[in-house]
Amino acid sequence: MTGPSFETCVVFMLGYPGMGKRTVGRHLAGLLDGVLVDNALVSRPVLELFRWDGVFPLPPQVWDHVVPIRDAVVRAIEEIAPASNSYVFTNVVEDGPDAPEQYGVVRSLAHRRGSLFLAVVLTCDLDEQVSRIDNPDRIAARKGADPEGYRRYTQTTRLFQPPAEEAVTIDTTSTPPEENARHLLAVLGERGFRPA
């Protein structure tokens, strides 16, 4: 007996900053002929208002202003974007009372669209992760760029762990992002992804 098949998918890449979510996600979106919805795409309109250099502290309420942008993106995908599109989301979801809701926004979107949902948890050696933090691409995208600040963040902040049956873990320390993306495409295929 075979399980259900899906013509589209929604992948949620989760992990600490510098793990390679955007890079692996970009390669996976290319393999899917899909759309990358990087967390910087959602937060950048607000962070541009501060000309954020990725280092100086932002007011905590900044993130409250990002939520309506995320919600608008999700509504646009559901209501007006082509139904044939697959999507790769990226984000850092800290563990806490709001975490299940943040995770559920993307998972529920997949279910409402009839798309296969896969959560991907990225891991990486801490020194390698920190070495990636202050690269010019991150700064240009208004992503955090303080290596030692993110070392402390990684060591002291617990992230949300998705249900094991919905998730796969990949290590980005030394595996090329293209290889990780191909692996994820194979996992999607094993779980019923059958693009038209």
N, C-alpha and C positions, 0 to 999 in steps of 0.2 A: 504494500500500500504506500502510495506516495503522498507527501504533504502538499499544502497549498503552494501555488506559484504566484509570483509577483512580477509585474512588468516594470515597476519603479521601486526605488528604495529611498529611505532617509537614514543617513548614518550620522551618529553623534559622537564626535571625537572629544574625549575628555582627558585632562591631565594638567599638570602644573605648567606655568609659563616656561618656554624654552624646550619643551618636550618634542616639538615638531608637528603639532596638530595642524597648523596651517600648511606646512610643506607637504606632509603626507596627504592631507586633505585635498590639496590642489592636484596632486598626482592622481588620487583616487577619483576626483571629480572629472578629470580628463579621461580616465578609463571608462567612466560611466556615461560620458557625454552629458554630465550633470552640472550642477551649479554649486559652487563653494559659498557657503554663508559663514564666513569667518567672524569671530566675535568682534574683531576690529571694524568690520563693515557696520555692525550695529552700534558700537560705542563711539566710533570716530566722529560723527556729527557733534556730539557733546564735547569730546576731548579737544577737538579743533578750537573750540571757543576759549580754551585755556592755553593754546599753543603748547600743549604738554610735551616736555622733553623726555618723558618716560622715567624721570627721576624725582622731581619735586613732588611733595605730597599733594594729593587732590582732596578737596572736601568730600567727606564720606557720602553726602547726598547726591554727588555726581551720578552714582549708579542708580538712584531712584529715577533720574531723568532718562536713563538708558532703557528702562523697562518698557515704556510706551513705544519706543522705536522697535524693540524686539517684537512686541505684540503686533505692531503694524506690518512688519516683515512676515510674520507667521500668517496673519490674515490675508495678506496679498498672495502668498503661496497657495493658501487654501481657496481663496475666492476668485482670483483672476489669472494666476500664472498657469502656463500650460500643464494639463494633467499628466502629460507624458514625461515631465522633467523628474529627475532624481536629484536629491540634495544632500550635501555634506555640511553639517554644522560643526563648529568648533566652539569650545568654551571651557573655562575653569569654573567648576561648581563646587564651592566649599561645602563641607558637611555642616548641617545645621537645620533648623526647623523649616527654612524656605527651600532647602535643596530638593526634596521630592517634587515640589511644584515646578521648580526651574527645569528639572529633568523631564517631568511629565508634559510640559508644554511641547517639547519636540517629539516625545514618544506619541502623545495624543494626535499631533499633526499627522504623523505617519499612519496611524490607524484610521483616522478620518479620511485620508486620501486613498486608503487601500494599498499602501506601500509597505514593503518589508522594512522593519526597523532593526537597526543594529547599533549598539553602543560599543565604542572602542576606547579602552583605557590605555593610555600611553605611559610607559615607564622609561626611565633613562638614568644612567649613572649621574650622580649629582654634579661632579666636576665638569662633565661634558655638557650637562644641561646649562650650568652657570656660564660656561664659555660661549654659549650661543646668545646670551641675553642682550648684550650691547651691540649687536650687529646693526649696520645702517638701515637694513630693510625693516627691522622692528621699530626703530626710531621713526622712520618715515611713515609707518602705519599707525603711529601713536600708541605703540605697545610699550609696556614697561621695559626700561633699559638700565636697571641698577643691579649689576651682578650680585653683589654681596647682600643687597636687600632681598633679592629673590632667593638666595641661598638660605637666609634666615626664614623667609616665608615658607619655603619647601620643608624646612626642618620643623617648623612650629605649627603649620596649618594642615589640618586633615581635610581631604577631599571626599566628596560624596562617592559612594561605591554603588554602581548600578546592580540590579539583580543579575546573578551569575548567568541565568539562562538567556539573558538578552545581550550579554557582553562578550567581548573577546579582548585579550590583553596583548599588546605588542611592545617590544623593547626597541627604542629608537637610538640606542647608544652608538652602535656601529653599523646597523643594517641600513643600506641606502633607502631613502624614502620611496623610490620607485619600486623597490622590492617589497617593502611593507605594503604599498598600495596594491600591488599584484596579489599579495597574500590575502588582503582584505577582499579583493574582488572574488577570489576563490572561495572564501568563507561565505560571502553573499550568495554565490552560486550553490553552495552546499545547503544553504538555508531556504532556497527556493526562488532566488532572483533569476528571472527569465525575461530579459528585455525584448521588446517586440522587434 
